[in-house]
Amino acid sequence: MSAGVRSAVDMQFCMQCGSGAVERRIPELDNRPRDVCSACGHIHYENPRVIAGCLALWQDRILLCKRNIDPRMGLWSLPAGFMESGETAADAAIRETLEEANSRVEVTGLYALLSLPHADQVYAIYRARMLGPECAPGVESQSVALVTPEQIPWDQLAFATIRYTLELYLADLQHGVLRIHAGDVLREDGGASRLRLHAA
């Protein structure tokens, strides 16, 4: 759901003071509806969540994880997950790769920054060099695999963001240069999505 669209009934109590006097309105000096406590005045802001992950490579192979949790259980993804408080995006990407694939990696740079306004999410995918070919499924993965570009299971990928990231990577390989990509994954009628890249 897009930011600012959530119904006021979703928040029944103020997280600041515990009052039940929360209303949905546009605060002074703001431009969109927020949950505001009429007892203490606290404004409850809703912000997108950051998902960090790795395009982790061992030689010419890409590390993929088959998800063992919903959503999209049983489908393949790059190792990625929500950032925790107190960590950088790169640290989160490294942690998620270790947790999901038992793989130690070294981040070599940002690869893709993709915004999903319909899901209130931002994906930060980093290029990473695996420190060895060792990998094994963590508790959130059914299995892991090191695949060549020809072995990518395109019809079994969990998320559009992962498909777009892999498509960008293969296009970069074809052109012989890895670039940093930024764009938006936009939801269209019928639930399909499209990638709108920002100019380099």
N, CA and C of each residue as an Amber inpcrd file, in Angstrom:
protein
   600
   0.8500000  -1.1850000   0.0000000   0.0000000   0.0000000   0.0000000
   0.8880000   1.2390000   0.0000000   0.5030000   2.2340000  -0.7190000
   1.3180000   3.4330000  -0.8370000   1.3250000   4.2310000   0.4520000
   2.4090000   4.9950000   0.6410000   2.5230000   5.8260000   1.8390000
   1.3830000   6.8260000   1.8890000   0.8580000   7.0420000   3.0720000
  -0.1950000   8.0320000   3.2410000  -1.5770000   7.5160000   2.9170000
  -1.7150000   6.2360000   2.5360000  -3.0080000   5.7050000   2.1430000
  -3.6250000   4.8750000   3.2530000  -2.8390000   4.4300000   4.2150000
  -3.3180000   3.5450000   5.2680000  -4.4750000   4.1690000   6.0320000
  -5.4500000   3.3690000   6.3340000  -6.6280000   3.8470000   7.0480000
  -6.2940000   4.1510000   8.4980000  -6.9480000   5.1770000   9.0440000
  -6.7150000   5.5670000  10.4380000  -7.1170000   4.4610000  11.4050000
  -8.0170000   3.5530000  11.0150000  -8.4260000   2.4880000  11.9260000
  -7.2850000   1.5170000  12.1920000  -6.2390000   1.5250000  11.3570000
  -5.1060000   0.6340000  11.5670000  -4.3390000   0.9930000  12.8310000
  -4.3070000   2.2620000  13.2110000  -3.6060000   2.6860000  14.4210000
  -4.6450000   3.1650000  15.4230000  -4.8320000   2.3780000  16.4810000
  -5.8700000   2.6890000  17.4520000  -5.3230000   3.3790000  18.6980000
  -3.9950000   3.2430000  18.9150000  -3.3890000   3.8440000  20.0950000
  -2.0940000   4.5440000  19.7170000  -1.8130000   5.6160000  20.3800000
  -0.5770000   6.3610000  20.1480000   0.5900000   5.5730000  20.7320000
   1.6100000   5.3440000  19.9340000   2.7870000   4.6110000  20.4170000
   3.6540000   5.4700000  21.3330000   3.3750000   6.7700000  21.3680000
   4.1570000   7.6790000  22.2130000   3.5860000   7.7530000  23.6280000
   2.2700000   7.9650000  23.7270000   1.6750000   8.1740000  25.0510000
   0.6240000   7.1320000  25.4270000   0.2170000   6.2780000  24.4820000
  -0.7530000   5.2350000  24.7710000  -2.1970000   5.6700000  24.6510000
  -2.4320000   6.9240000  24.3160000  -3.8040000   7.4190000  24.1920000
  -4.4900000   6.7840000  22.9820000  -5.7940000   6.6560000  23.0930000
  -6.5820000   6.1480000  21.9820000  -7.1000000   7.2460000  21.0750000
  -6.6060000   8.4610000  21.2710000  -7.1080000   9.6050000  20.5100000
  -6.2450000   9.8690000  19.2700000  -6.1060000   8.8550000  18.4110000
  -5.3190000   9.0050000  17.1840000  -6.2760000   9.2670000  16.0360000
  -5.9600000  10.3060000  15.2730000  -6.7990000  10.6330000  14.1240000
  -5.9430000  10.8050000  12.8820000  -6.5750000  10.5820000  11.7450000
  -5.8890000  10.7260000  10.4590000  -6.1600000  12.1240000   9.9240000
  -5.0920000  12.9510000   9.8310000  -5.2500000  14.3030000   9.3130000
  -3.9130000  14.8100000   8.7910000  -3.9590000  15.9340000   8.0970000
  -2.7450000  16.5500000   7.5820000  -2.2090000  17.5000000   8.6570000
  -1.0290000  17.1920000   9.2120000  -0.4790000  18.0850000  10.2460000
  -0.0670000  19.4290000   9.6570000   0.0660000  20.4050000  10.5200000
   0.5340000  21.7240000  10.1040000   1.9210000  21.5930000   9.4800000
   2.1620000  22.3210000   8.4130000   3.4200000  22.3370000   7.6630000
   3.7130000  21.0220000   6.9480000   2.6910000  20.1740000   6.8020000
   2.8480000  18.9100000   6.0730000   1.9520000  18.9560000   4.8430000
   2.0040000  17.9060000   4.0210000   1.2000000  17.9220000   2.7980000
   0.4650000  16.6110000   2.5540000   0.4610000  15.7220000   3.5550000
  -0.2670000  14.4700000   3.3630000  -0.8190000  13.9790000   4.6930000
  -1.8580000  13.1480000   4.6480000  -2.4620000  12.6610000   5.8930000
  -1.4930000  11.7900000   6.6880000  -1.5170000  11.9830000   8.0060000
  -0.7050000  11.1920000   8.9310000  -1.5920000  10.7790000  10.1090000
  -1.1370000   9.7630000  10.8520000  -1.7800000   9.4380000  12.1290000
  -1.2150000  10.3920000  13.1770000  -2.0940000  11.2010000  13.7720000
  -1.6730000  12.2150000  14.7450000  -2.4300000  11.9870000  16.0460000
  -1.6910000  11.9910000  17.1450000  -2.3210000  11.8400000  18.4500000
  -2.8350000  13.2070000  18.9030000  -4.1380000  13.3070000  19.1260000
  -4.7020000  14.5850000  19.5540000  -4.4570000  14.8330000  21.0400000
  -3.9750000  13.8010000  21.7700000  -3.6760000  13.9830000  23.1880000
  -2.2800000  14.5780000  23.3890000  -1.2590000  13.9950000  22.7460000
   0.1110000  14.4810000  22.9650000   0.6960000  15.1870000  21.7430000
  -0.0050000  15.0980000  20.5950000   0.4510000  15.7800000  19.3870000
   1.4770000  15.0170000  18.5700000   1.8680000  13.8120000  19.0010000
   2.8790000  13.0570000  18.2780000   2.3750000  12.6690000  16.8930000
   3.2410000  12.8520000  15.8970000   2.9180000  12.4850000  14.5160000
   3.5940000  11.1580000  14.2110000   2.8210000  10.1970000  13.7860000
   3.3480000   8.8670000  13.4710000   3.6200000   8.8120000  11.9630000
   4.8830000   8.9190000  11.5940000   5.2690000   8.8990000  10.1830000
   5.3860000   7.4600000   9.6970000   5.0080000   7.2520000   8.4570000
   5.1530000   5.9560000   7.8040000   6.2360000   6.1030000   6.7440000
   7.2410000   5.2640000   6.8200000   8.3510000   5.3610000   5.8900000
   8.6010000   4.0200000   5.2240000   9.1010000   4.0410000   3.9940000
   9.4140000   2.7750000   3.3180000  10.4730000   1.9830000   4.0730000
  10.4180000   0.6830000   3.9500000  11.4080000  -0.1960000   4.5630000
  12.4850000  -0.5220000   3.5330000  13.7120000  -0.6450000   4.0010000
  14.8440000  -0.9260000   3.1250000  15.1700000  -2.4100000   3.1640000
  15.2470000  -3.0080000   1.9870000  15.6650000  -4.3900000   1.8340000
  17.0470000  -4.3650000   1.2000000  17.9990000  -5.0200000   1.8340000
  19.3730000  -5.0490000   1.3350000  19.7470000  -6.4760000   0.9820000
  20.4750000  -6.6210000  -0.1210000  20.8660000  -7.9540000  -0.5400000
  22.0960000  -7.9220000  -1.4090000  22.5220000  -9.0980000  -1.8210000
  23.7530000  -9.2230000  -2.5980000  23.5210000  -9.9420000  -3.9180000
  24.1020000  -9.3940000  -4.9460000  24.3460000 -10.1170000  -6.1890000
  25.7270000 -10.7350000  -5.9730000  25.7220000 -11.8920000  -5.3170000
  26.9620000 -12.5250000  -4.8690000  27.4860000 -13.4520000  -5.9620000
  28.7550000 -13.2860000  -6.3020000  29.3430000 -13.9970000  -7.4340000
  30.5270000 -14.8450000  -6.9970000  30.5840000 -16.0450000  -7.5630000
  31.7750000 -16.8810000  -7.4550000  32.1880000 -17.2390000  -8.8730000
  33.2910000 -16.6460000  -9.3350000  33.7370000 -16.7720000 -10.7260000
  32.6090000 -16.3150000 -11.6380000  32.0750000 -17.1720000 -12.4980000
  30.9990000 -16.7360000 -13.4010000  29.6240000 -17.1470000 -12.8980000
  29.5440000 -17.5380000 -11.6330000  28.2800000 -18.0650000 -11.1090000
  27.6390000 -17.1040000 -10.1090000  26.3080000 -17.1570000 -10.0660000
  25.4990000 -16.2720000  -9.2240000  24.8880000 -17.1000000  -8.1010000
  24.9330000 -16.5820000  -6.8920000  24.3630000 -17.2740000  -5.7400000
  22.8640000 -16.9960000  -5.6530000  22.0640000 -18.0660000  -5.6720000
  20.6160000 -17.9560000  -5.5250000  20.1540000 -18.7950000  -4.3420000
  19.0650000 -18.3510000  -3.7160000  18.4740000 -19.0620000  -2.5780000
  17.0210000 -19.3910000  -2.9000000  16.6220000 -20.6290000  -2.6260000
  15.2050000 -21.0010000  -2.7480000  14.5450000 -20.7350000  -1.4000000
  13.5380000 -19.8870000  -1.4050000  12.9470000 -19.3980000  -0.1620000
  12.2260000 -20.5050000   0.6130000  12.4260000 -20.4900000   1.9360000
  11.7650000 -21.4250000   2.8320000  10.7170000 -20.7260000   3.6890000
  10.4250000 -19.4620000   3.3650000   9.4390000 -18.6810000   4.1080000
   8.5370000 -17.9480000   3.1180000   7.3530000 -17.6000000   3.5800000
   6.4700000 -16.7460000   2.7870000   6.8980000 -15.3010000   2.9550000
   6.6320000 -14.4420000   1.9990000   5.9520000 -14.7510000   0.7480000
   6.8660000 -15.4480000  -0.2570000   6.2520000 -16.1070000  -1.2170000
   6.9280000 -16.7610000  -2.3360000   7.8030000 -17.9360000  -1.9030000
   7.3300000 -18.6900000  -0.9350000   8.0680000 -19.8720000  -0.5190000
   8.2540000 -20.8120000  -1.7090000   9.4450000 -21.3930000  -1.8120000
   9.7270000 -22.3460000  -2.8820000  10.2430000 -21.7200000  -4.1540000
  10.2990000 -20.3830000  -4.2010000  10.8160000 -19.7000000  -5.3830000
  12.2030000 -19.1430000  -5.0870000  12.9250000 -18.7960000  -6.1460000
  14.3320000 -18.4120000  -6.0340000  14.5080000 -16.9000000  -5.9230000
  15.5290000 -16.5210000  -5.1690000  15.8190000 -15.1060000  -4.9570000
  17.3160000 -14.9280000  -4.7480000  17.7710000 -13.7100000  -4.8860000
  19.0820000 -13.3530000  -4.3740000  18.9720000 -13.2820000  -2.8530000
  20.0520000 -13.5410000  -2.1120000  19.9740000 -13.3850000  -0.6600000
  19.7270000 -11.9200000  -0.3030000  18.6370000 -11.6620000   0.4000000
  18.2550000 -10.2860000   0.7240000  17.2190000 -10.3010000   1.8330000
  17.1460000  -9.1840000   2.5650000  16.1490000  -9.0700000   3.6160000
  16.1410000  -7.6750000   4.2090000  15.2540000  -7.4480000   5.1550000
  15.0870000  -6.1300000   5.7460000  16.2990000  -5.7540000   6.5940000
  16.6880000  -4.4960000   6.4810000  17.7380000  -3.9580000   7.3420000
  17.2820000  -3.9700000   8.7920000  18.2500000  -4.1450000   9.6760000
  17.9880000  -4.0300000  11.1070000  18.4830000  -2.6620000  11.5770000
  17.9320000  -2.1910000  12.6870000  18.3980000  -0.9360000  13.2650000
  19.8640000  -1.0640000  13.6470000  20.6220000  -0.0070000  13.4210000
  22.0060000   0.0240000  13.8330000  22.9930000  -0.5650000  12.8500000
  22.5330000  -0.9630000  11.6580000  23.4690000  -1.4840000  10.6730000
  23.3780000  -0.6900000   9.3810000  24.4560000  -0.7010000   8.6250000
  24.4510000  -0.0490000   7.3200000  23.7690000  -0.9720000   6.3110000
  23.4190000  -0.4120000   5.1530000  22.7960000  -1.2330000   4.1120000
  23.7470000  -2.3260000   3.6490000  25.0300000  -1.9890000   3.4850000
  26.0040000  -2.9860000   3.0550000  26.1630000  -4.0820000   4.1050000
  26.1900000  -3.6950000   5.3890000  26.2810000  -4.6920000   6.4590000
  25.0670000  -5.6120000   6.4490000  23.8970000  -5.0500000   6.1930000
  22.6800000  -5.8530000   6.1330000  22.7410000  -6.8590000   4.9820000
  23.2590000  -6.4240000   3.8370000  23.3820000  -7.3110000   2.6840000
  24.3300000  -8.4670000   2.9910000  25.4400000  -8.1700000   3.6530000
  26.4080000  -9.2030000   4.0380000  25.7800000 -10.1730000   5.0340000
  25.0730000  -9.6230000   6.0400000  24.4240000 -10.4650000   7.0520000
  23.3840000 -11.3810000   6.4310000  22.5410000 -10.8290000   5.5530000
  21.4950000 -11.6300000   4.9300000  22.0900000 -12.7690000   4.0940000
  23.2030000 -12.5000000   3.4240000  23.8410000 -13.5350000   2.6130000
  24.3860000 -14.6480000   3.4960000  24.9260000 -14.2880000   4.6410000
  25.4120000 -15.2960000   5.5800000  24.2410000 -16.0730000   6.1810000
  23.1720000 -15.3730000   6.5560000  22.0300000 -16.0460000   7.1840000
  21.3010000 -16.9730000   6.2200000  21.1170000 -16.5320000   4.9860000
  20.2900000 -17.2900000   4.0490000  21.0770000 -18.3390000   3.2700000
  22.3870000 -18.0970000   3.0670000  23.1610000 -19.0050000   2.2180000
  24.4490000 -19.4860000   2.8720000  24.6830000 -19.1290000   4.1320000
  25.9300000 -19.5150000   4.8030000  27.1440000 -19.2120000   3.9410000
  27.0920000 -18.0600000   3.3070000  28.1770000 -17.6460000   2.4170000
  28.7640000 -16.3330000   2.9170000  30.0730000 -16.2920000   3.0020000
  30.7790000 -15.0680000   3.4000000  31.1710000 -14.3090000   2.1460000
  30.8420000 -13.0220000   2.1490000  31.0810000 -12.2070000   0.9590000
  31.7570000 -10.8990000   1.3180000  32.3670000 -10.3180000   0.3180000
  32.9290000  -8.9700000   0.4160000  32.1910000  -8.0890000  -0.5800000
  31.5470000  -7.0420000  -0.0740000  30.8190000  -6.1220000  -0.9480000
  31.8160000  -5.3150000  -1.7760000  31.5690000  -5.2360000  -3.0810000
  32.4620000  -4.4830000  -3.9670000  31.8180000  -3.2180000  -4.5150000
  30.5370000  -3.0070000  -4.2280000  29.8880000  -1.7740000  -4.6660000
  28.3920000  -1.9360000  -4.7860000  27.6940000  -0.8180000  -4.7860000
  26.2480000  -0.8400000  -5.0100000  25.9740000  -1.2180000  -6.4550000
  24.9710000  -2.0600000  -6.6680000  24.6310000  -2.4510000  -8.0380000
  23.2770000  -1.9080000  -8.4790000  22.2440000  -2.0770000  -7.6570000
  20.9020000  -1.6200000  -8.0470000  20.1810000  -1.0240000  -6.8490000
  19.5550000   0.1190000  -7.0660000  18.7190000   0.7700000  -6.0610000
  17.3340000   0.9280000  -6.6850000  16.3870000   0.1020000  -6.2260000
  15.0690000   0.0350000  -6.8470000  13.9900000   0.3810000  -5.8280000
  13.1390000   1.3450000  -6.1880000  12.0360000   1.7580000  -5.3230000
  10.7530000   1.0600000  -5.7440000   9.9950000   0.5810000  -4.7540000
   8.6900000  -0.0360000  -5.0020000   7.6420000   0.7770000  -4.2640000
   7.1170000   1.8340000  -4.8680000   6.1670000   2.6880000  -4.1440000
   4.8930000   1.9630000  -3.7320000   4.4560000   0.9600000  -4.5040000
   3.2170000   0.2440000  -4.1660000   3.3930000  -0.6450000  -2.9270000
   4.6430000  -0.9960000  -2.6080000   4.9100000  -1.8560000  -1.4540000
   5.6160000  -1.1190000  -0.3300000   5.8770000   0.1800000  -0.5050000
   6.6090000   0.9710000   0.4910000   7.9530000   0.3250000   0.8270000
   8.6880000  -0.0720000  -0.2290000   9.9830000  -0.7190000  -0.0510000
  11.0230000  -0.0930000  -0.9700000  12.2670000  -0.1740000  -0.5390000
  13.4060000   0.2040000  -1.3600000  14.4060000  -0.9430000  -1.3050000
  14.8020000  -1.4420000  -2.4560000  15.8000000  -2.5140000  -2.5370000
  17.1620000  -1.9070000  -2.8250000  18.1560000  -2.2860000  -2.0110000
  19.5500000  -1.9280000  -2.2610000  20.3110000  -3.2300000  -2.4740000
  20.6780000  -3.4930000  -3.7170000  21.3780000  -4.7240000  -4.0600000
  22.8370000  -4.3870000  -4.3470000  23.7290000  -5.0670000  -3.6480000
  25.1590000  -4.8220000  -3.7710000  25.8370000  -5.9240000  -4.5770000
  26.8350000  -5.5410000  -5.3730000  27.7320000  -6.5270000  -5.9660000
  28.6080000  -7.0640000  -4.8490000  28.8200000  -8.3600000  -4.8430000
  29.6410000  -8.9500000  -3.7860000  30.4540000 -10.1110000  -4.3410000
  31.6490000 -10.2450000  -3.8260000  32.5410000 -11.3370000  -4.1910000
  32.4970000 -12.3720000  -3.0750000  32.1250000 -13.5970000  -3.4240000
  32.1350000 -14.6660000  -2.4360000  33.5780000 -14.9810000  -2.0710000
  33.8480000 -15.1920000  -0.7990000  35.1970000 -15.4590000  -0.3450000
  35.5900000 -16.9160000  -0.5460000  34.6610000 -17.7020000  -1.0100000
  34.8920000 -19.1070000  -1.3490000  33.6050000 -19.6660000  -1.9210000
  33.6640000 -20.8350000  -2.5450000  32.4510000 -21.3890000  -3.1690000
  31.4930000 -22.0260000  -2.1640000  31.8990000 -22.0850000  -0.9020000
  31.0650000 -22.7540000   0.0890000  29.7520000 -21.9990000   0.3010000
  28.6550000 -22.7330000   0.2890000  27.3370000 -22.1730000   0.5910000
  26.4230000 -23.3280000   0.9850000  25.4480000 -23.0230000   1.8230000
  24.4930000 -24.0250000   2.2930000  23.2540000 -23.2870000   2.7720000
  22.0980000 -23.9180000   2.6800000  20.8780000 -23.2210000   3.0730000
  20.8360000 -22.8870000   4.5600000  20.4350000 -21.6360000   4.8500000
  20.1290000 -21.2480000   6.2190000  18.6770000 -21.5910000   6.5080000
  18.1810000 -21.1870000   7.6810000  16.8220000 -21.5720000   8.0750000
  15.7510000 -20.9770000   7.1680000  16.0550000 -19.8590000   6.4920000
  15.0590000 -19.2320000   5.6230000  15.1520000 -19.7210000   4.1830000
  16.0320000 -20.6880000   3.9160000  16.2240000 -21.1960000   2.5530000
  16.0200000 -22.7040000   2.5060000  15.3140000 -23.1760000   1.4700000
  15.1840000 -24.6160000   1.2510000  16.4570000 -25.1840000   0.6500000
  17.0620000 -24.4140000  -0.2450000  18.3060000 -24.8170000  -0.8750000
  18.9780000 -23.5820000  -1.4470000  20.2380000 -23.7310000  -1.7980000
  20.9890000 -22.6610000  -2.4450000  21.7050000 -23.2490000  -3.6480000
  22.0710000 -22.3760000  -4.5810000  22.7400000 -22.8550000  -5.7880000
  23.6240000 -21.7580000  -6.3570000  24.7320000 -22.1780000  -6.9230000
  25.5850000 -21.2970000  -7.7150000  25.2800000 -21.6040000  -9.1700000
  24.6770000 -20.6440000  -9.8660000  24.2030000 -20.8990000 -11.2290000
  24.9210000 -20.0100000 -12.2300000  25.1040000 -20.5270000 -13.4250000
  25.5920000 -19.7130000 -14.5320000  24.4230000 -18.8890000 -15.0590000
  24.6960000 -17.8510000 -15.8350000  23.5830000 -17.0770000 -16.4070000
  22.5930000 -17.9520000 -17.1770000  23.0780000 -18.9900000 -17.8320000
  22.1930000 -19.8660000 -18.6070000  21.2980000 -20.7220000 -17.7070000
  21.6650000 -20.8690000 -16.4490000  20.9080000 -21.7310000 -15.5330000
  19.9230000 -20.9660000 -14.6550000  19.8040000 -19.6670000 -14.8360000
  18.8730000 -18.8910000 -14.0030000  17.4430000 -19.3860000 -14.2280000
  16.7180000 -19.7440000 -13.1650000  15.3370000 -20.2440000 -13.3120000
  14.3360000 -19.0850000 -13.4570000  14.2920000 -18.4910000 -14.6150000
  13.5170000 -17.2650000 -14.8320000  12.0490000 -17.4080000 -14.4400000
  11.4620000 -18.5780000 -14.6900000  10.0340000 -18.7610000 -14.3930000
   9.7850000 -19.1380000 -12.9390000  10.8570000 -19.1940000 -12.1260000
  10.7090000 -19.5480000 -10.7150000  11.3340000 -18.4990000  -9.7980000
  11.4790000 -17.2750000 -10.2870000  12.0310000 -16.2060000  -9.4500000
  10.9300000 -15.6240000  -8.5670000  11.2880000 -15.3080000  -7.3340000
  10.2960000 -14.9090000  -6.3350000   9.7330000 -13.5070000  -6.5550000
  10.5830000 -12.5680000  -6.9730000  10.1590000 -11.1670000  -6.9990000
  10.6060000 -10.4910000  -8.2880000   9.8150000  -9.5140000  -8.7200000
  10.1680000  -8.7480000  -9.9230000  11.4930000  -8.0230000  -9.7420000
  11.7650000  -7.5470000  -8.5390000  13.0260000  -6.8390000  -8.3020000
  14.2270000  -7.7330000  -8.5770000  14.1190000  -9.0010000  -8.2280000
  15.2120000  -9.9450000  -8.4650000  15.3650000 -10.2000000  -9.9520000
  14.2400000 -10.3660000 -10.6440000  14.3010000 -10.5800000 -12.0990000
  14.9310000  -9.3770000 -12.7880000  14.5130000  -8.1680000 -12.4180000
  15.0770000  -6.9780000 -13.0480000  16.5730000  -6.8460000 -12.7590000
  16.9710000  -7.1480000 -11.5240000  18.3930000  -7.0670000 -11.1760000
  19.2120000  -8.0310000 -12.0200000  18.7320000  -9.2500000 -12.1640000
  19.4580000 -10.2420000 -12.9660000  19.4680000  -9.8660000 -14.4410000
  18.3700000  -9.3230000 -14.9340000  18.3420000  -8.8720000 -16.3390000
  19.3580000  -7.7570000 -16.5650000  19.4330000  -6.8240000 -15.6190000
  20.4080000  -5.7310000 -15.7400000  21.8360000  -6.2750000 -15.7100000
  22.0650000  -7.2510000 -14.8450000  23.4010000  -7.8270000 -14.7380000
  23.8120000  -8.5180000 -16.0420000  22.9150000  -9.2960000 -16.6120000
  23.2500000  -9.9890000 -17.8670000  23.4600000  -8.9970000 -19.0030000
  22.6840000  -7.9210000 -19.0340000  22.8810000  -6.8880000 -20.0550000
  24.2310000  -6.2140000 -19.8760000  24.6120000  -5.9630000 -18.6220000
  25.9180000  -5.3670000 -18.3540000  27.0450000  -6.2930000 -18.7830000
  26.8890000  -7.5910000 -18.5160000  27.9080000  -8.5480000 -18.9480000
  28.0690000  -8.5170000 -20.4640000  26.9530000  -8.4140000 -21.1510000
  26.9920000  -8.3920000 -22.6140000  27.7280000  -7.1590000 -23.1310000
  27.5810000  -6.0440000 -22.4230000  28.2410000  -4.8050000 -22.8270000
  29.6510000  -4.6760000 -22.2550000  30.0230000  -5.5940000 -21.3780000
  31.3780000  -5.6070000 -20.8480000  31.6630000  -4.5990000 -19.7570000
  30.6240000  -4.0280000 -19.1460000  30.8330000  -3.0650000 -18.0620000
  29.6840000  -3.1770000 -17.0590000  30.0360000  -3.2130000 -15.7570000
  29.0280000  -3.2450000 -14.7090000  28.7720000  -1.8240000 -14.2300000
  27.5150000  -1.4020000 -14.3150000  27.1460000  -0.0540000 -13.9240000
  26.2830000  -0.0870000 -12.6760000  26.0740000   1.0610000 -12.0860000
  25.1170000   1.1990000 -10.9810000  23.7790000   1.5940000 -11.5950000
  22.7260000   0.8930000 -11.1940000  21.3960000   1.1370000 -11.7560000
  20.4590000   1.6700000 -10.6730000  19.6530000   2.6440000 -11.0310000
  18.6210000   3.1650000 -10.1310000  17.3180000   3.2490000 -10.9050000
  16.2470000   2.8690000 -10.2610000  14.9620000   2.9080000 -10.9560000
  13.8080000   2.6110000 -10.0290000  12.6360000   2.4900000 -10.6400000
  11.3950000   2.2600000  -9.9160000  10.6960000   1.0400000 -10.5040000
  10.2120000   0.1790000  -9.6340000   9.3820000  -0.9430000 -10.0540000
   7.9390000  -0.5070000  -9.8570000   7.2360000  -0.3150000 -10.9650000
   5.8950000   0.2640000 -10.9310000   4.8490000  -0.8160000 -11.1710000
   3.8220000  -0.8360000 -10.3200000   2.7230000  -1.7830000 -10.4600000
   1.7440000  -1.2700000 -11.5010000   1.3610000  -2.1540000 -12.4090000
   0.4110000  -1.7870000 -13.4550000  -0.9010000  -2.5190000 -13.2280000
  -1.9210000  -2.1460000 -14.0090000  -3.2190000  -2.8090000 -13.9010000
  -3.0490000  -4.3100000 -14.1170000  -3.7500000  -5.0990000 -13.3240000
  -3.6520000  -6.5440000 -13.4400000  -2.5470000  -7.1450000 -12.6010000
  -1.7820000  -6.3010000 -11.8870000  -0.7480000  -6.8120000 -11.0060000
   0.6190000  -6.9600000 -11.6240000   0.7490000  -6.7510000 -12.9330000
   2.0580000  -6.8270000 -13.5740000   2.9030000  -5.6260000 -13.1540000
   4.1700000  -5.7170000 -13.3840000   5.0540000  -4.6170000 -13.0320000
   5.9550000  -4.2660000 -14.2040000   6.5240000  -3.0760000 -14.1570000
   7.5010000  -2.6630000 -15.1620000   8.5970000  -1.8790000 -14.4600000
   9.7790000  -1.9410000 -15.0420000  10.9260000  -1.2210000 -14.4790000
  11.1310000   0.0730000 -15.2360000  11.1830000   1.1740000 -14.4950000
  11.4840000   2.4800000 -15.0690000  12.8550000   2.8960000 -14.5330000
  13.8600000   2.8530000 -15.4050000  15.2070000   3.2040000 -14.9910000
  15.4150000   4.7000000 -15.0830000  16.1950000   5.2350000 -14.1450000
  16.6050000   6.6250000 -14.2060000  17.8230000   6.7310000 -15.1050000
  17.9620000   7.8450000 -15.7760000  19.0930000   8.0420000 -16.6850000
  20.4010000   7.9390000 -15.9220000  21.3710000   7.3050000 -16.5470000
  22.6910000   7.1440000 -15.9120000  23.4050000   8.4820000 -15.8650000
